[in-house]
């Protein structure tokens, strides 16, 4: 019987045995041949989305995806329809959060010293059903991308997509709150039905490269993140992040801020101002990339192949 160590055992089952310290360049791209796309997170509602689209045009930032954190159920039907129309007209994907979770319920453990581990989970079957209600409602309004932060909810999503209870072209974006920290976890999420993986914010480039070696899905990486998930900026790493992680979504959050969830009209002015500044930060990041001596990487434009742009003209009959 051969002697095994951890690295050899991982390689025997087709996983990297170590982080990729040689930082190999990824050979993968998006369907349109692009290496990276720009995502603006925490775009909460029609006013914030409109601000993102205006600033993207003014600053010539190719925003291809926005994501939202408050949850589908925190929007009226009219607000959902307005967001879908705006995004469809611009060729931009909108990924809406499928909530609620333990952190938003009467969970005592979610408020304990280990609460950060518990808060993202779907707390019981009723709450899991509520998460799926958000998925189905998003689909009914034409959205084709949802954010998921519970492993069971991701499994259910994959099964429902196979059963055509949700549209076959609907995508599941794994939230940063569903920790993907190593190649094995990334592969599990891929097999459960994930369409794109938001990695932990503090992974080094070698760690990210090892995850890229294990999966072919697009990776989502924060270039700047709010304080509650690290509060750091890694703009100078953008060339290396694209090189090893392609195809990759570069996410531009804001340091010095916290999650606004659940958002609403009472903080709309802040939401809109933050949305505009996130686009400006993206412009700064792209300017830095252009000034670098890195290889010339290609960005996707709005409307590119593979984007889950809302299907506003689709009349979805759930269950068919």
Wavefront OBJ file of the C-alpha trace (Angstrom):
o trace
v 0.000 0.000 0.000
v 1.534 3.346 -1.029
v 2.297 6.005 1.543
v -0.010 8.949 1.201
v 0.127 12.531 2.321
v -2.562 15.159 2.023
v -1.250 16.745 -1.171
v -0.912 13.412 -2.976
v -4.359 12.334 -1.835
v -5.908 15.512 -3.218
v -4.147 15.047 -6.548
v -5.307 11.425 -6.702
v -8.908 12.605 -6.847
v -8.252 15.349 -9.362
v -7.786 18.358 -7.083
v -4.743 20.627 -6.735
v -2.428 19.380 -4.012
v -1.327 22.890 -3.064
v -2.006 26.522 -3.756
v -0.686 27.531 -7.171
v 2.359 29.508 -6.068
v 3.690 29.657 -9.625
v 0.565 31.715 -10.498
v -0.302 30.010 -13.794
v -2.327 32.010 -16.296
v -5.858 30.776 -16.844
v -6.674 29.674 -20.380
v -10.412 30.105 -19.848
v -12.548 33.039 -20.952
v -16.184 34.083 -21.038
v -18.244 32.894 -24.037
v -17.445 36.145 -25.875
v -13.702 35.622 -25.418
v -13.392 38.241 -22.669
v -11.198 37.742 -19.621
v -13.106 39.911 -17.163
v -16.400 41.640 -16.513
v -17.352 44.491 -14.179
v -19.912 43.992 -11.404
v -21.368 46.684 -9.155
v -22.686 45.138 -5.912
v -25.325 46.427 -3.479
v -27.447 48.006 -6.210
v -30.632 48.283 -4.173
v -33.668 49.157 -6.251
v -34.551 51.061 -9.437
v -33.059 54.407 -8.363
v -29.679 52.860 -7.560
v -29.721 50.849 -10.781
v -30.522 53.942 -12.805
v -27.609 55.737 -11.105
v -25.243 52.878 -11.961
v -26.288 52.904 -15.611
v -25.942 56.704 -15.862
v -22.474 56.729 -14.307
v -21.356 53.749 -16.379
v -22.227 55.660 -19.541
v -20.661 58.917 -18.307
v -17.405 57.304 -17.170
v -17.268 54.697 -19.949
v -17.282 51.753 -17.568
v -18.522 48.507 -19.169
v -20.782 47.412 -16.313
v -22.224 44.029 -17.217
v -23.720 42.889 -13.922
v -25.228 44.446 -10.825
v -26.139 42.536 -7.699
v -28.569 43.277 -4.897
v -28.523 42.177 -1.278
v -31.882 43.008 0.282
v -33.818 40.160 -1.270
v -36.523 39.808 -3.881
v -39.257 40.013 -1.240
v -38.104 43.520 -0.261
v -39.305 44.917 -3.609
v -42.801 45.606 -4.860
v -43.918 44.118 -8.180
v -43.629 47.564 -9.737
v -40.058 47.985 -8.499
v -39.054 44.573 -9.827
v -40.577 45.348 -13.217
v -38.804 48.712 -13.336
v -35.425 47.105 -12.578
v -36.003 44.391 -15.162
v -36.881 46.934 -17.851
v -33.894 49.159 -17.060
v -31.449 46.253 -17.075
v -32.868 44.617 -20.190
v -32.650 47.907 -22.077
v -28.995 48.271 -21.071
v -28.050 44.613 -21.625
v -27.002 44.254 -17.984
v -27.485 41.240 -15.724
v -29.258 41.771 -12.399
v -28.661 39.198 -9.675
v -31.254 39.487 -6.914
v -30.709 37.973 -3.480
v -32.922 35.034 -2.545
v -33.723 35.575 1.125
v -34.573 35.424 4.073
v -32.043 33.668 6.324
v -31.346 32.936 9.980
v -29.741 36.323 10.528
v -33.013 38.004 9.600
v -35.185 35.758 11.765
v -35.629 35.162 15.480
v -32.535 32.944 15.603
v -30.712 33.343 18.907
v -27.648 31.489 17.633
v -27.328 33.903 14.693
v -26.808 36.648 17.292
v -24.304 34.711 19.392
v -20.516 34.820 19.296
v -20.523 32.373 16.372
v -23.469 34.047 14.667
v -21.587 34.917 11.501
v -21.433 31.203 10.704
v -25.163 30.719 11.191
v -26.694 33.947 9.868
v -26.535 33.032 6.134
v -28.321 29.700 6.510
v -31.929 28.918 5.655
v -33.354 28.296 9.128
v -35.672 25.315 8.771
v -37.859 24.051 5.950
v -40.265 27.003 6.078
v -37.440 29.483 5.590
v -35.953 27.341 2.833
v -39.337 27.470 1.090
v -39.337 31.263 1.505
v -35.923 31.448 -0.197
v -37.299 29.424 -3.109
v -40.338 31.722 -3.214
v -37.881 34.559 -3.878
v -36.279 32.548 -6.697
v -39.649 31.822 -8.307
v -40.855 35.400 -7.964
v -37.652 36.716 -9.547
v -38.139 34.326 -12.451
v -41.755 35.372 -12.888
v -40.620 39.000 -13.301
v -38.096 38.005 -15.956
v -34.906 37.947 -13.879
v -32.480 35.198 -14.784
v -29.967 35.426 -11.937
v -30.316 34.997 -8.175
v -27.837 35.181 -5.309
v -27.802 32.178 -2.994
v -26.017 31.832 0.343
v -27.222 28.473 1.697
v -25.867 25.139 0.434
v -29.254 23.455 0.700
v -30.913 26.270 -1.231
v -28.277 25.873 -3.946
v -29.028 22.146 -4.152
v -32.770 22.816 -4.410
v -32.170 25.467 -7.073
v -30.197 22.991 -9.176
v -32.917 20.345 -8.846
v -35.670 22.817 -9.736
v -33.763 23.993 -12.777
v -33.362 20.411 -13.974
v -37.086 19.876 -13.428
v -37.893 23.089 -15.385
v -39.707 24.550 -12.371
v -37.349 27.502 -12.750
v -36.155 28.474 -16.247
v -33.362 26.379 -17.674
v -31.351 29.549 -18.401
v -31.610 30.898 -14.860
v -28.271 31.306 -13.086
v -27.292 30.821 -9.449
v -24.645 33.228 -8.188
v -23.059 31.910 -4.995
v -22.831 34.668 -2.395
v -19.628 35.623 -0.603
v -21.521 34.559 2.542
v -21.481 30.917 1.377
v -17.759 30.424 1.954
v -15.812 29.125 -1.043
v -12.279 29.002 0.324
v -10.607 26.027 -1.384
v -10.735 23.971 -4.606
v -12.824 21.145 -3.124
v -15.583 23.464 -1.916
v -15.586 25.207 -5.288
v -16.080 21.894 -7.068
v -18.929 20.913 -4.742
v -20.714 24.202 -5.466
v -20.230 23.676 -9.193
v -21.757 20.194 -8.995
v -24.700 21.466 -6.946
v -25.685 23.863 -9.704
v -23.753 27.109 -9.175
v -23.285 29.280 -12.249
v -20.698 31.643 -10.746
v -18.709 31.567 -7.489
v -18.066 34.527 -5.199
v -14.838 33.621 -3.403
v -13.888 34.784 0.075
v -12.552 38.320 -0.074
v -9.175 37.593 1.556
v -7.838 34.755 -0.598
v -4.378 35.325 -2.022
v -3.647 35.100 -5.724
v -2.049 31.640 -5.371
v -5.129 30.373 -3.522
v -7.401 31.783 -6.212
v -5.284 30.171 -8.926
v -5.670 26.771 -7.251
v -9.456 27.194 -7.211
v -9.378 28.148 -10.884
v -7.570 24.865 -11.598
v -10.463 22.932 -10.033
v -13.472 24.592 -11.710
v -14.373 26.250 -14.998
v -17.115 28.530 -13.639
v -16.641 32.308 -13.626
v -15.209 33.559 -10.321
v -16.410 36.726 -8.567
v -13.712 38.696 -6.740
v -13.992 41.852 -4.657
v -11.411 44.469 -5.636
v -12.699 46.704 -2.844
v -15.052 45.485 -0.170
v -17.167 46.993 2.598
v -15.840 46.891 6.124
v -17.906 43.940 7.320
v -16.248 41.581 4.819
v -12.711 42.877 5.107
v -12.721 46.571 4.271
v -9.650 46.397 2.072
v -8.619 47.481 -1.416
v -6.550 45.364 -3.810
v -6.515 47.511 -6.935
v -2.827 46.904 -7.605
v -3.580 43.172 -7.870
v -6.136 43.552 -10.676
v -3.768 42.383 -13.460
v -2.805 39.241 -11.529
v -6.395 38.564 -10.488
v -7.529 38.636 -14.104
v -4.566 36.592 -15.315
v -5.030 33.680 -12.926
v -8.811 33.773 -12.439
v -10.205 34.456 -15.923
v -13.123 34.399 -16.551
v -13.626 36.695 -13.567
v -16.126 39.298 -12.380
v -14.332 42.229 -10.748
v -16.556 43.578 -7.974
v -16.194 47.152 -6.818
v -17.612 47.733 -3.360
v -16.825 50.586 -0.983
v -14.547 50.619 2.032
v -15.877 52.698 4.905
v -19.420 51.406 4.454
v -21.509 48.585 5.839
v -24.276 46.541 4.258
v -27.431 48.646 3.799
v -29.673 45.582 3.962
v -32.607 45.630 4.054
v -32.533 48.788 1.981
v -35.443 51.131 1.330
v -36.577 54.667 0.615
v -35.365 55.848 4.040
v -31.742 55.490 2.841
v -32.263 56.018 -0.890
v -30.032 59.090 -1.135
v -27.122 57.141 0.365
v -27.838 54.116 -1.844
v -27.745 56.261 -4.973
v -24.587 58.120 -3.924
v -22.846 54.845 -3.088
v -23.931 53.350 -6.410
v -22.374 56.232 -8.315
v -19.156 56.028 -6.316
v -18.841 52.274 -6.926
v -18.888 52.937 -10.666
v -16.252 55.630 -10.180
v -14.101 53.132 -8.257
v -14.486 50.731 -11.172
v -13.221 53.463 -13.515
v -10.189 53.944 -11.262
v -9.525 50.218 -11.330
v -9.773 50.009 -15.104
v -7.522 53.065 -15.467
v -4.928 51.362 -13.273
v -5.207 48.213 -15.374
v -4.663 50.221 -18.564
v -1.553 51.865 -17.075
v -0.052 48.591 -15.948
v 2.422 46.614 -18.009
v 0.210 43.561 -17.842
v -1.012 41.700 -20.900
v -3.909 43.336 -22.673
v -6.980 41.738 -21.156
v -10.354 41.954 -22.842
v -13.513 43.098 -21.045
v -17.067 42.111 -21.918
v -19.529 44.748 -23.020
v -23.183 44.887 -21.921
v -25.308 42.341 -23.733
v -22.438 39.842 -24.054
v -23.093 36.132 -24.429
v -23.635 34.320 -21.152
v -25.005 37.302 -19.229
v -28.281 36.580 -17.432
v -30.011 39.718 -18.724
v -33.665 39.952 -17.602
v -36.095 38.433 -20.090
v -38.759 41.097 -19.756
v -40.713 39.866 -22.758
v -40.848 36.289 -21.473
v -44.195 35.158 -20.119
v -43.126 32.503 -17.661
v -45.682 29.970 -16.475
v -44.167 28.381 -13.391
v -44.251 24.617 -13.300
v -44.502 24.076 -17.043
l 1 2 3 4 5 6 7 8 9 10 11 12 13 14 15 16 17 18 19 20 21 22 23 24 25 26 27 28 29 30 31 32 33 34 35 36 37 38 39 40 41 42 43 44 45 46 47 48 49 50 51 52 53 54 55 56 57 58 59 60 61 62 63 64 65 66 67 68 69 70 71 72 73 74 75 76 77 78 79 80 81 82 83 84 85 86 87 88 89 90 91 92 93 94 95 96 97 98 99 100 101 102 103 104 105 106 107 108 109 110 111 112 113 114 115 116 117 118 119 120 121 122 123 124 125 126 127 128 129 130 131 132 133 134 135 136 137 138 139 140 141 142 143 144 145 146 147 148 149 150 151 152 153 154 155 156 157 158 159 160 161 162 163 164 165 166 167 168 169 170 171 172 173 174 175 176 177 178 179 180 181 182 183 184 185 186 187 188 189 190 191 192 193 194 195 196 197 198 199 200 201 202 203 204 205 206 207 208 209 210 211 212 213 214 215 216 217 218 219 220 221 222 223 224 225 226 227 228 229 230 231 232 233 234 235 236 237 238 239 240 241 242 243 244 245 246 247 248 249 250 251 252 253 254 255 256 257 258 259 260 261 262 263 264 265 266 267 268 269 270 271 272 273 274 275 276 277 278 279 280 281 282 283 284 285 286 287 288 289 290 291 292 293 294 295 296 297 298 299 300 301 302 303 304 305 306 307 308 309 310 311 312 313 314 315 316 317 318 319 320
